[in-house]
Amino acid sequence: MVDLPGGLSRQTLTAAVTVFGLVGVLFWRVREGLSAVTVRKIVIPPLGMATGFCMFFAPQFRVPWLWAVGAFAVGAVLLAWPLLATSRLEREGEAIMMRRSRVFFLVIIALAAARYYARGYFDHVLTLEQTGGLFFILAFGMILRWRLSMLREYRRLMAL
């Protein structure tokens, strides 16, 4: 275990950043639900997140292609499902609004907790950077599928 300046371990810092990120996502989702959905609001998050793939320019983040494809598939197939099941778009007059079920935020918290606890296992098998890279790919698969589904639903509702 490597200590950082100030006596913090990498694991403590990782846990703190995870909690900070979770709180940020929850606040963002609340705020996002107060205004109408647009194509831009659907497309920008995965495009912005895609810049994270630049981490793989650094050799310490690289993982085998098969692992990357597996992580993407788990995110897109398994972990996107709860997001798809707990959120939907509805037309309100001329606006399209996001409607989340009451369990949506519990799903977000459960996904974050599962990621945190799974990371504990993977950190014993992979480096911290490789684990972060794999979880980034997994999250990207999850978000991409969810947002593509939202985009299809948005276009369907706009055609009505």
Backbone bond lengths (Angstrom), bond angles and torsions (degrees), N, CA, C in turn:
res aa  C-N    CA-C-N  psi(-1)  N-CA   C-N-CA  omega(-1)  CA-C   N-CA-C  phi
1 M - - - 1.447 - - 1.525 108.14 -
2 V 1.318 115.39 126.60 1.457 121.44 -177.77 1.524 109.09 -95.74
3 D 1.332 116.18 130.64 1.460 119.81 176.30 1.521 109.25 -92.54
4 L 1.303 115.45 139.77 1.455 122.73 177.63 1.523 108.66 -95.54
5 P 1.318 117.82 168.85 1.469 119.17 175.29 1.527 110.52 -53.53
6 G 1.296 116.41 139.86 1.456 121.39 -178.25 1.521 112.51 89.11
7 G 1.343 117.84 3.66 1.456 122.04 177.22 1.517 115.06 81.79
8 L 1.335 119.27 4.89 1.463 121.70 178.62 1.523 110.43 -76.88
9 S 1.320 116.89 138.36 1.455 120.01 172.60 1.527 108.66 -85.42
10 R 1.323 116.94 161.76 1.470 120.74 178.20 1.519 110.16 -62.99
11 Q 1.334 116.14 -36.30 1.460 119.70 -179.30 1.536 110.92 -66.51
12 T 1.326 117.27 -40.30 1.466 120.80 177.81 1.522 109.99 -64.79
13 L 1.307 116.40 -44.05 1.463 120.28 178.76 1.525 110.48 -63.23
14 T 1.334 117.27 -41.97 1.460 121.19 178.49 1.522 110.76 -61.76
15 A 1.326 117.82 -43.31 1.465 121.35 178.92 1.524 110.48 -62.86
16 A 1.324 117.17 -42.95 1.463 120.93 179.86 1.528 111.13 -63.68
17 V 1.318 116.97 -43.13 1.465 120.92 179.28 1.530 110.14 -65.41
18 T 1.337 117.31 -37.68 1.461 121.29 178.24 1.523 110.71 -62.42
19 V 1.317 117.47 -46.26 1.464 121.16 179.30 1.531 110.26 -64.67
20 F 1.328 116.64 -43.85 1.464 121.02 177.96 1.527 110.34 -59.26
21 G 1.332 116.96 -44.47 1.463 121.31 178.77 1.520 111.87 -63.86
22 L 1.326 116.88 -40.69 1.460 121.03 178.77 1.525 110.95 -62.28
23 V 1.313 117.39 -46.50 1.461 121.32 178.94 1.529 109.86 -61.34
24 G 1.338 116.59 -41.78 1.462 120.20 177.71 1.512 112.27 -61.23
25 V 1.331 117.48 -43.67 1.468 121.68 179.18 1.525 110.23 -63.52
26 L 1.332 117.59 -42.55 1.468 119.96 -179.85 1.525 111.37 -62.77
27 F 1.335 117.51 -44.83 1.469 120.02 177.96 1.521 111.23 -63.73
28 W 1.337 116.27 -40.67 1.459 120.52 179.41 1.525 110.51 -61.66
29 R 1.331 116.61 -43.41 1.468 120.21 -179.21 1.528 111.81 -65.02
30 V 1.322 117.25 -37.89 1.464 120.02 177.28 1.524 109.19 -63.32
31 R 1.312 116.49 -49.34 1.469 121.38 -178.71 1.523 111.30 -63.35
32 E 1.324 115.95 -40.20 1.463 120.87 -178.92 1.524 111.47 -62.36
33 G 1.316 117.37 -33.96 1.461 121.31 -178.05 1.513 114.62 -74.66
34 L 1.326 117.80 -7.02 1.461 121.05 -177.92 1.519 113.65 -88.90
35 S 1.324 117.24 -13.51 1.465 120.33 -178.64 1.526 110.20 -123.49
36 A 1.312 114.92 162.72 1.462 121.04 -178.17 1.524 111.11 -63.54
37 V 1.310 114.99 146.39 1.462 122.20 177.16 1.524 108.42 -81.52
38 T 1.318 116.38 140.11 1.460 122.55 175.02 1.520 107.88 -130.17
39 V 1.325 116.29 165.85 1.467 119.89 176.23 1.528 109.35 -57.37
40 R 1.315 116.16 -42.04 1.466 119.94 -179.36 1.531 111.73 -60.03
41 K 1.338 116.96 -43.32 1.465 120.56 179.85 1.529 112.27 -67.12
42 I 1.298 117.26 -24.41 1.461 121.02 177.64 1.521 110.68 -81.19
43 V 1.323 117.09 -41.78 1.465 122.28 -170.78 1.534 113.72 -84.85
44 I 1.321 117.97 -35.41 1.471 121.00 -174.21 1.534 113.55 -60.06
45 P 1.338 120.93 -44.54 1.473 118.58 -177.97 1.536 114.76 -56.99
46 P 1.343 119.85 -48.33 1.465 116.47 178.38 1.530 112.98 -68.58
47 L 1.334 117.33 -31.94 1.466 118.66 176.51 1.527 110.75 -65.52
48 G 1.325 116.02 -43.85 1.462 119.60 177.36 1.516 111.34 -63.82
49 M 1.317 116.34 -40.85 1.457 120.20 179.72 1.527 111.21 -65.57
50 A 1.320 117.44 -32.27 1.467 121.35 -178.23 1.526 112.13 -59.42
51 T 1.321 117.22 -23.83 1.462 119.05 177.93 1.529 111.38 -63.45
52 G 1.326 116.63 -20.58 1.459 121.63 177.90 1.515 113.07 -63.63
53 F 1.333 117.29 -18.88 1.460 119.51 178.02 1.523 111.56 -65.15
54 C 1.329 116.82 -14.63 1.463 119.94 176.05 1.529 111.53 -62.06
55 M 1.339 117.61 -20.78 1.463 119.37 178.13 1.519 111.21 -59.00
56 F 1.321 117.22 -26.61 1.461 120.15 -176.60 1.531 112.91 -77.20
57 F 1.328 117.28 -4.23 1.460 119.86 170.15 1.526 109.54 -67.10
58 A 1.314 116.97 -29.04 1.469 121.69 178.22 1.528 108.30 -83.40
59 P 1.322 117.98 124.13 1.473 121.41 -175.39 1.527 114.59 -55.88
60 Q 1.319 118.90 -32.10 1.463 119.77 -175.75 1.530 112.96 -68.08
61 F 1.339 118.67 -14.70 1.460 121.66 179.19 1.532 113.05 -93.76
62 R 1.295 117.39 -11.36 1.463 121.40 -173.39 1.521 112.34 -71.29
63 V 1.339 113.73 141.89 1.459 122.72 177.66 1.527 107.72 -131.68
64 P 1.325 118.19 161.53 1.471 119.60 176.16 1.525 111.79 -59.62
65 W 1.332 115.61 146.78 1.475 121.19 -178.00 1.524 111.64 -56.61
66 L 1.317 117.37 -40.20 1.461 120.75 -178.28 1.532 110.64 -62.40
67 W 1.320 117.13 -38.69 1.464 120.72 177.30 1.525 109.97 -65.98
68 A 1.317 116.84 -41.48 1.469 121.40 -179.90 1.529 110.30 -63.17
69 V 1.331 116.98 -44.93 1.467 120.99 178.70 1.528 109.76 -63.57
70 G 1.330 117.10 -41.41 1.463 120.92 178.35 1.522 111.58 -62.63
71 A 1.331 117.28 -44.10 1.468 120.97 179.10 1.527 110.32 -62.71
72 F 1.332 117.22 -43.99 1.465 121.11 178.90 1.531 109.76 -60.88
73 A 1.335 117.01 -44.84 1.466 121.23 -178.90 1.530 111.35 -63.63
74 V 1.320 117.95 -43.36 1.469 120.70 178.25 1.526 109.79 -60.28
75 G 1.329 117.00 -43.27 1.461 120.32 178.59 1.519 112.02 -64.44
76 A 1.336 116.04 -47.72 1.468 120.64 -175.00 1.524 112.70 -72.39
77 V 1.323 117.30 -35.01 1.464 120.07 -175.18 1.527 112.02 -92.60
78 L 1.317 117.05 -52.36 1.462 119.94 -173.95 1.523 114.02 -87.95
79 L 1.312 117.51 -50.39 1.458 120.04 -171.34 1.522 113.90 -82.59
80 A 1.319 118.39 -18.76 1.467 119.96 175.73 1.524 110.65 -74.12
81 W 1.312 116.25 -26.23 1.462 120.02 -176.19 1.523 113.40 -55.13
82 P 1.346 120.85 -48.44 1.463 118.45 179.50 1.535 113.13 -60.71
83 L 1.329 117.57 -35.19 1.468 119.89 177.55 1.525 110.50 -67.19
84 L 1.321 116.20 -41.82 1.463 120.39 178.80 1.528 111.19 -65.00
85 A 1.330 116.12 -36.96 1.466 120.42 -176.44 1.528 113.03 -76.38
86 T 1.318 117.58 -20.88 1.468 119.78 -174.31 1.523 113.75 -111.53
87 S 1.323 117.68 9.21 1.464 119.75 176.90 1.523 109.33 -142.10
88 R 1.323 114.78 146.41 1.463 119.64 178.00 1.527 108.95 -152.39
89 L 1.302 115.19 161.23 1.467 121.09 177.29 1.522 108.42 -102.31
90 E 1.340 115.72 142.89 1.463 121.82 177.17 1.516 109.18 -134.96
91 R 1.312 114.61 145.20 1.463 120.10 176.28 1.523 108.84 -85.41
92 E 1.346 115.03 131.20 1.473 122.28 173.58 1.516 106.63 -126.04
93 G 1.320 116.75 96.08 1.460 120.59 -174.95 1.525 108.91 65.64
94 E 1.322 116.29 -121.33 1.467 121.24 178.79 1.529 112.70 -90.48
95 A 1.329 117.41 -7.28 1.467 121.32 -175.48 1.521 110.95 -101.03
96 I 1.307 114.59 151.67 1.461 122.27 172.65 1.525 106.02 -108.39
97 M 1.326 116.03 126.01 1.470 121.36 -176.94 1.527 110.09 -118.42
98 M 1.335 115.43 148.45 1.463 121.49 175.75 1.524 108.06 -85.39
99 R 1.304 116.03 130.28 1.454 121.97 175.55 1.524 107.66 -119.57
100 R 1.305 115.06 123.95 1.459 120.40 179.21 1.516 108.60 -111.39
101 S 1.306 115.21 145.34 1.462 117.93 174.43 1.524 107.82 -74.04
102 R 1.305 115.73 168.41 1.462 120.23 -178.69 1.522 112.34 -64.91
103 V 1.311 117.42 -22.79 1.467 119.57 -178.29 1.529 112.64 -88.64
104 F 1.342 118.46 -1.88 1.464 120.43 -177.41 1.527 111.47 -54.59
105 F 1.327 116.81 -48.15 1.463 119.62 -177.79 1.526 111.62 -68.66
106 L 1.327 117.19 -31.94 1.469 119.89 174.25 1.526 110.38 -65.15
107 V 1.325 116.89 -37.32 1.464 120.92 176.71 1.524 110.02 -62.59
108 I 1.331 117.64 -44.96 1.467 121.39 179.15 1.531 110.07 -60.40
109 I 1.325 116.96 -44.40 1.471 120.98 179.78 1.528 110.32 -65.80
110 A 1.335 117.61 -42.67 1.470 120.89 179.10 1.530 111.30 -63.18
111 L 1.329 117.17 -41.05 1.467 120.16 177.90 1.531 110.92 -63.53
112 A 1.329 116.36 -41.19 1.468 119.82 178.33 1.524 110.65 -64.98
113 A 1.327 117.40 -41.57 1.471 120.93 179.43 1.528 110.35 -65.25
114 A 1.330 117.01 -43.77 1.468 120.28 178.54 1.525 110.16 -60.88
115 R 1.304 116.44 -41.82 1.471 120.42 178.35 1.521 110.64 -62.37
116 Y 1.322 116.41 -43.80 1.460 120.35 -177.92 1.535 110.94 -64.17
117 Y 1.328 116.76 -46.22 1.469 119.59 -177.95 1.522 112.15 -72.55
118 A 1.323 117.79 -35.03 1.465 119.99 175.79 1.521 110.57 -66.35
119 R 1.307 115.89 -33.52 1.462 120.86 178.85 1.533 110.41 -60.77
120 G 1.329 116.69 -36.17 1.461 120.58 177.36 1.517 111.96 -57.60
121 Y 1.341 116.76 -38.53 1.459 120.78 177.11 1.522 110.45 -71.58
122 F 1.311 116.61 -49.19 1.466 120.35 -175.64 1.523 112.77 -65.44
123 D 1.320 116.88 -29.12 1.465 119.32 178.66 1.526 112.20 -65.08
124 H 1.337 117.52 -18.75 1.461 120.70 176.30 1.528 111.57 -83.51
125 V 1.324 116.19 -20.40 1.466 121.84 -176.42 1.526 111.61 -102.60
126 L 1.330 116.27 -35.35 1.458 122.37 -176.00 1.526 109.50 -120.99
127 T 1.305 115.96 168.93 1.461 119.03 172.92 1.522 108.43 -73.75
128 L 1.307 116.50 161.82 1.461 121.58 178.34 1.531 110.76 -57.98
129 E 1.326 116.41 -39.43 1.466 121.03 -179.47 1.532 111.01 -67.51
130 Q 1.331 117.81 -42.92 1.462 120.38 179.11 1.532 110.87 -65.09
131 T 1.330 116.30 -39.85 1.459 120.41 177.48 1.528 109.73 -61.57
132 G 1.333 116.37 -45.37 1.465 120.01 177.39 1.511 112.00 -60.06
133 G 1.337 116.54 -41.41 1.457 120.83 178.72 1.519 112.37 -62.60
134 L 1.342 116.66 -45.01 1.464 120.35 179.28 1.527 111.61 -63.99
135 F 1.325 116.98 -41.83 1.455 119.14 179.18 1.526 111.67 -69.60
136 F 1.314 117.70 -29.81 1.461 120.54 174.21 1.533 109.42 -63.99
137 I 1.329 116.94 -46.22 1.472 121.13 179.80 1.523 110.09 -62.32
138 L 1.326 117.24 -42.16 1.454 122.29 178.29 1.531 110.11 -60.50
139 A 1.330 116.51 -47.77 1.467 120.69 179.68 1.528 111.27 -64.14
140 F 1.319 116.58 -38.27 1.462 119.70 179.39 1.527 110.06 -63.71
141 G 1.333 117.92 -42.79 1.464 120.91 177.10 1.521 111.59 -59.64
142 M 1.326 116.08 -41.53 1.459 121.72 -179.49 1.533 110.45 -65.20
143 I 1.318 116.53 -49.58 1.471 121.22 -177.60 1.526 110.91 -67.05
144 L 1.333 116.84 -41.86 1.463 120.00 -178.73 1.520 110.83 -61.01
145 R 1.327 118.01 -47.02 1.468 119.77 179.97 1.525 110.76 -63.57
146 W 1.325 117.33 -43.31 1.458 121.03 -179.58 1.524 110.65 -61.42
147 R 1.320 117.07 -46.27 1.466 120.73 -177.95 1.523 111.85 -69.85
148 L 1.329 118.39 -36.72 1.470 119.99 176.17 1.528 110.65 -64.40
149 S 1.321 116.67 -38.87 1.459 120.69 175.90 1.533 110.44 -63.77
150 M 1.336 116.48 -42.10 1.467 120.42 177.14 1.524 110.76 -61.96
151 L 1.325 117.09 -41.07 1.459 120.68 -179.19 1.533 110.79 -63.21
152 R 1.334 117.06 -42.98 1.469 120.40 177.07 1.531 110.33 -61.52
153 E 1.336 116.98 -44.49 1.466 121.07 179.82 1.525 110.57 -65.41
154 Y 1.312 117.58 -40.23 1.464 122.00 178.52 1.534 110.20 -60.29
155 R 1.317 115.98 -48.15 1.478 119.90 179.99 1.519 111.59 -62.59
156 R 1.343 117.07 -38.71 1.459 121.45 177.51 1.529 110.11 -62.21
157 L 1.330 116.56 -45.74 1.463 120.18 -179.42 1.526 112.33 -67.69
158 M 1.298 117.99 -34.85 1.467 121.15 179.28 1.526 111.35 -69.49
159 A 1.319 116.91 -26.47 1.465 121.14 -179.47 1.532 111.63 -77.83
160 L 1.326 117.40 -16.00 1.462 120.52 -179.35 1.510 112.50 -68.57
